[in-house]
Amino acid sequence: MITSRQNPRIKAVSALKNRSNREQQARTVVYGVRESQRALAAGANVVECLWCRDYFRTAEAETVVESLAAAGAESLEVAREAFDKLAYGDRQDGVVSVFETPRRTLAELQLPAQPLVAVLEGVEKPGNLGAVLRSADGAGLDAVVVVDPVIDLFNPNAIRASVAAVFQSSVVVATASEALAWLRANELAIWATRPDASQMYWDLDFKQSGAIVLGGEAEGLTEAWQASDVTPIALPMHGVADSLNVSVAAAVLFYEARRQRSIT
């Protein structure tokens, strides 16, 4: 059992809270029983699992630790005081795992007939990024392309907010030019959210193959999404604000698309 907060393994995992360390090592840290389980289920490669029985809330925690070890993780029991150094946020359930960060490209995406895709450009807050990915997963979108991200996709807060949906093979990172070329090559309609658009989202036919494009919290979408084959769409705003939080807007659009596609 690891008992010291100064243990090299504790320090190494804590260092993965820093983006530069995550990128240099091509690893990230996953906090939580449910998140670790879902990252594993998504096919991510697990490296190690640190766990503290004092913080286990349910029998599921022990089961997940066993699953991670069976998948090849080095399993390390940690005493409560040392485990506290690994804490991230105010939710603690006794399991912290380290996974390799997947490197996926647009060319690897496998789209079904009449796909529905989300494109996120320049999202700045990891909580928002994670929430959009969680909504995309819940609404059954076929792929999410994260364009020119300000934050890294495997930020621990993005992982937690997405409930580890960031690890799914349908989530990739690309540049705006790469994403546009890929959307056009796959003959997807492109619907870009803009506060000055005149067409409301409910007037669209989301049953056809297409991509819903959303921009960052501060600046919105760049000029790359003002091409003639990009349809600007809006969500009505009746108060003093000119736009919704990007994660809220995403959920509204994704589930409207799911509603339309559920109508036979």
C-alpha positions as CSV (number, residue, x, y, z in Angstrom):
1,M,0.0,0.0,0.0
2,I,1.2,3.5,-0.9
3,T,1.1,5.6,2.3
4,S,3.2,8.7,1.5
5,R,1.9,11.8,-0.3
6,Q,5.5,12.1,-1.6
7,N,5.5,8.7,-3.2
8,P,6.8,9.0,-6.9
9,R,3.7,7.3,-8.3
10,I,1.4,9.7,-6.5
11,K,3.5,12.7,-7.8
12,A,3.5,11.3,-11.4
13,V,-0.3,10.9,-11.5
14,S,-0.8,14.3,-9.9
15,A,1.4,15.8,-12.6
16,L,-1.1,14.7,-15.3
17,K,-3.4,17.5,-14.1
18,N,-1.1,19.7,-16.2
19,R,-1.7,19.8,-19.9
20,S,1.9,19.9,-21.0
21,N,2.6,16.7,-19.0
22,R,-0.5,15.0,-20.5
23,E,0.6,15.9,-24.0
24,Q,4.3,14.9,-23.4
25,Q,3.4,11.5,-22.0
26,A,0.3,10.9,-24.2
27,R,-1.6,9.9,-21.1
28,T,-4.4,11.4,-19.0
29,V,-5.9,10.8,-15.6
30,V,-9.5,9.7,-15.2
31,Y,-11.2,10.4,-11.9
32,G,-14.1,8.2,-10.7
33,V,-15.5,4.7,-10.9
34,R,-18.0,5.3,-13.6
35,E,-15.6,7.3,-15.7
36,S,-12.9,4.7,-15.5
37,Q,-15.4,2.0,-16.4
38,R,-16.6,3.8,-19.5
39,A,-13.2,4.7,-20.7
40,L,-12.3,1.1,-20.5
41,A,-15.5,0.1,-22.3
42,A,-14.7,2.6,-25.1
43,G,-11.5,0.6,-25.8
44,A,-9.0,3.0,-24.3
45,N,-5.7,1.5,-23.1
46,V,-5.4,1.6,-19.3
47,V,-2.0,2.0,-17.7
48,E,-2.6,2.0,-14.0
49,C,-5.3,2.2,-11.3
50,L,-4.9,3.8,-7.9
51,W,-7.6,3.1,-5.4
52,C,-8.5,3.7,-1.8
53,R,-11.0,1.4,-0.1
54,D,-11.9,4.1,2.5
55,Y,-13.6,6.1,-0.3
56,F,-15.5,3.2,-1.9
57,R,-19.2,4.0,-1.9
58,T,-20.6,0.9,-3.6
59,A,-19.5,-2.6,-4.5
60,E,-19.1,-1.4,-8.1
61,A,-15.9,0.3,-7.1
62,E,-14.2,-3.0,-6.3
63,T,-15.6,-4.6,-9.5
64,V,-14.2,-1.7,-11.6
65,V,-10.7,-2.0,-10.0
66,E,-10.7,-5.7,-10.8
67,S,-11.8,-5.0,-14.4
68,L,-9.0,-2.4,-14.8
69,A,-6.4,-4.8,-13.5
70,A,-7.7,-7.6,-15.8
71,A,-7.3,-5.2,-18.7
72,G,-3.6,-4.7,-17.9
73,A,-3.6,-1.9,-15.4
74,E,-1.0,-1.9,-12.6
75,S,-3.3,-1.9,-9.6
76,L,-2.0,0.2,-6.6
77,E,-3.8,0.5,-3.3
78,V,-3.3,3.9,-1.7
79,A,-3.9,5.0,1.9
80,R,-6.5,7.8,2.5
81,E,-4.0,10.6,3.2
82,A,-1.9,9.9,0.1
83,F,-5.0,9.4,-2.0
84,D,-6.2,12.9,-1.0
85,K,-3.4,14.4,-3.0
86,L,-4.9,12.9,-6.1
87,A,-8.3,14.6,-5.5
88,Y,-9.8,16.6,-8.3
89,G,-12.9,18.5,-7.5
90,D,-15.2,17.7,-4.6
91,R,-16.4,14.3,-5.7
92,Q,-14.3,11.3,-4.5
93,D,-15.2,7.7,-4.9
94,G,-11.9,6.0,-4.4
95,V,-10.7,5.2,-8.0
96,V,-8.3,7.1,-10.1
97,S,-6.9,5.6,-13.3
98,V,-4.4,6.5,-16.0
99,F,-5.2,5.9,-19.6
100,E,-3.3,6.4,-22.9
101,T,-4.8,9.2,-24.9
102,P,-6.1,8.0,-28.2
103,R,-4.9,9.6,-31.4
104,R,-7.7,9.5,-34.0
105,T,-8.2,11.1,-37.4
106,L,-11.1,12.0,-39.6
107,A,-10.0,9.2,-42.0
108,E,-10.7,6.6,-39.3
109,L,-14.4,7.6,-38.8
110,Q,-16.9,5.1,-40.1
111,L,-20.2,6.8,-40.9
112,P,-23.5,5.0,-41.4
113,A,-26.1,5.9,-44.0
114,Q,-27.6,9.4,-43.3
115,P,-25.1,10.3,-40.6
116,L,-25.6,13.1,-38.1
117,V,-22.4,14.7,-37.0
118,A,-21.5,17.5,-34.6
119,V,-18.6,19.9,-35.1
120,L,-17.3,22.0,-32.2
121,E,-14.9,24.9,-33.0
122,G,-12.8,26.7,-30.4
123,V,-14.7,25.7,-27.3
124,E,-12.8,27.2,-24.4
125,K,-14.2,25.6,-21.2
126,P,-13.6,21.9,-20.5
127,G,-16.9,21.5,-18.7
128,N,-18.8,22.8,-21.8
129,L,-16.8,20.5,-24.1
130,G,-17.6,17.5,-21.9
131,A,-21.3,18.5,-21.6
132,V,-21.6,18.7,-25.4
133,L,-19.9,15.3,-25.9
134,R,-22.3,13.8,-23.3
135,S,-25.3,15.3,-25.1
136,A,-24.0,14.0,-28.5
137,D,-23.6,10.6,-27.0
138,G,-27.1,10.7,-25.4
139,A,-28.8,11.8,-28.6
140,G,-27.0,9.2,-30.6
141,L,-24.9,11.3,-33.0
142,D,-22.6,9.4,-35.2
143,A,-19.4,11.5,-34.8
144,V,-18.1,14.6,-33.1
145,V,-15.3,16.6,-34.7
146,V,-13.5,18.9,-32.3
147,V,-12.0,21.7,-34.4
148,D,-9.0,23.8,-33.4
149,P,-9.6,23.2,-29.7
150,V,-8.4,25.8,-27.2
151,I,-8.3,23.1,-24.5
152,D,-7.0,19.6,-24.9
153,L,-9.7,17.0,-25.4
154,F,-8.4,14.9,-22.5
155,N,-8.6,17.6,-19.8
156,P,-9.7,15.8,-16.7
157,N,-12.7,18.1,-16.3
158,A,-13.8,17.4,-19.9
159,I,-13.5,13.7,-19.2
160,R,-15.6,14.0,-16.1
161,A,-18.2,16.3,-17.7
162,S,-18.5,13.9,-20.6
163,V,-18.6,10.8,-18.4
164,A,-15.6,9.6,-20.4
165,A,-17.4,10.0,-23.8
166,V,-14.2,11.7,-25.0
167,F,-12.7,8.2,-25.3
168,Q,-15.2,7.0,-27.9
169,S,-13.8,6.2,-31.3
170,S,-16.3,8.6,-32.9
171,V,-14.7,11.7,-31.3
172,V,-11.8,13.2,-33.3
173,V,-9.8,16.4,-33.5
174,A,-9.1,18.3,-36.7
175,T,-8.5,21.8,-38.1
176,A,-11.4,23.8,-39.6
177,S,-10.1,23.3,-43.2
178,E,-9.7,19.5,-42.6
179,A,-13.2,19.3,-41.2
180,L,-14.8,21.3,-44.0
181,A,-13.1,19.2,-46.6
182,W,-14.2,16.0,-44.9
183,L,-17.8,17.2,-44.6
184,R,-17.9,18.1,-48.3
185,A,-16.3,14.8,-49.3
186,N,-18.9,12.9,-47.4
187,E,-21.7,15.1,-48.9
188,L,-23.0,16.3,-45.5
189,A,-25.2,19.3,-45.2
190,I,-23.5,21.9,-43.0
191,W,-25.7,23.8,-40.5
192,A,-23.7,26.5,-38.6
193,T,-25.2,28.2,-35.5
194,R,-25.0,32.0,-35.7
195,P,-26.9,34.5,-33.5
196,D,-27.6,36.7,-36.6
197,A,-29.1,33.9,-38.7
198,S,-32.7,34.3,-39.9
199,Q,-33.5,30.6,-40.3
200,M,-34.7,28.9,-37.1
201,Y,-33.4,25.4,-36.3
202,W,-36.9,23.9,-36.2
203,D,-37.3,24.6,-39.9
204,L,-34.4,22.3,-40.9
205,D,-34.7,18.8,-42.1
206,F,-32.4,16.9,-39.7
207,K,-33.3,13.6,-41.3
208,Q,-30.9,14.2,-44.1
209,S,-27.1,13.6,-43.7
210,G,-25.6,16.6,-42.0
211,A,-23.4,18.3,-39.5
212,I,-24.4,20.7,-36.7
213,V,-21.6,23.2,-36.2
214,L,-21.2,25.2,-32.9
215,G,-18.6,27.8,-32.0
216,G,-16.8,28.8,-28.8
217,E,-18.3,30.7,-25.9
218,A,-16.6,34.1,-26.5
219,E,-16.1,34.5,-30.3
220,G,-18.5,32.0,-31.9
221,L,-17.6,30.5,-35.2
222,T,-14.8,31.8,-37.4
223,E,-15.1,32.9,-41.0
224,A,-14.3,29.4,-42.2
225,W,-18.0,28.6,-41.6
226,Q,-19.4,31.4,-43.8
227,A,-18.9,29.6,-47.1
228,S,-21.8,29.5,-49.6
229,D,-22.5,25.8,-48.8
230,V,-22.9,26.5,-45.1
231,T,-26.4,27.2,-43.8
232,P,-26.6,29.6,-40.9
233,I,-29.2,28.7,-38.3
234,A,-30.4,30.3,-35.1
235,L,-32.1,29.5,-31.8
236,P,-34.6,32.2,-30.8
237,M,-33.6,34.5,-27.9
238,H,-36.3,36.5,-26.2
239,G,-34.4,38.0,-23.3
240,V,-31.4,40.2,-22.9
241,A,-28.8,37.5,-23.8
242,D,-27.9,37.0,-27.5
243,S,-27.1,33.3,-27.3
244,L,-27.3,30.2,-25.1
245,N,-24.4,28.4,-23.4
246,V,-22.8,26.2,-26.1
247,S,-23.6,23.0,-24.3
248,V,-27.3,24.0,-23.9
249,A,-27.6,25.0,-27.6
250,A,-26.0,21.7,-28.5
251,A,-28.5,19.7,-26.5
252,V,-31.4,21.5,-28.0
253,L,-30.2,20.9,-31.5
254,F,-29.1,17.3,-31.0
255,Y,-32.4,16.3,-29.5
256,E,-34.5,18.1,-32.1
257,A,-32.6,16.1,-34.7
258,R,-33.2,12.9,-32.7
259,R,-36.9,13.8,-32.5
260,Q,-37.2,14.3,-36.2
261,R,-35.3,11.1,-37.0
262,S,-37.6,9.2,-34.6
263,I,-40.7,10.1,-36.6
264,T,-41.7,7.4,-39.1
